[in-house]
């Protein structure tokens, strides 16, 4: 990236979002983080806001506040939760919650930032989705809403292309984050077995995903839009096998 840009990162306080935010400020880029908590670290180029993005009105209010206070050039929607359940235990309410977080929240944030992006004829929107969009046991609500992200991103890519705004998706996983360890015990045999089932022979890191996001954010990536990049060690080709 050549010019100093400002990137809004949802869930920038932990996991992939935190790794991305740190990489960007180290390169001299401004970052605005929004999530349930503020990051545990500070930097002159980092601004932090708190909001529950599963709440429509909170999201609408914080989107307006952020875009009033900052010129947002790029938006990375990384915030997400899983809410795993087998079908017999799945709840329709979980679909509504995740639909707001994975789809409604980025819609409100992008709508707030879009006028400025159009005026400057530059914008980058990147969704962090998941390999689970292709299907995974216990992921009814999660897989459904992440698959929805792919369709929405392609739609926006078509609508915004003429304005110099690209829209792309990074679909990770399995990635070693607190979300992952909330389901798979850290350092367990289950984790090791899962790593052996990944074609490249290891689980992914936060930095693996941040690196891919940075490609889409780059000014030189303006001929790439509406794409889904699986950062998954090859599991999108063969699946993960038994965990």
Secondary structure, DSSP 8 states (H G I E B T S, - for coil): --S--EEEEETTTSHHHHHHHHHHHHTT-EEEEEESS--SS--TTEEEEE--TTSHHHHHHHHHHHHHHS---EEEE-------B-GGG--HHHHHHHHIIIIIHHHHHHHHHHHHHHHHT-EEEEEE--GGGG--TTBHHHHHHHHHHHHHHHHHHHHHGGGTEEEEEEEE-SB-SHHHHTTS-TT-HHHHHHHHHSTTSS-B-HHHHHHHHHHHHSGGGTT--S-EEEESTTHHHH-----
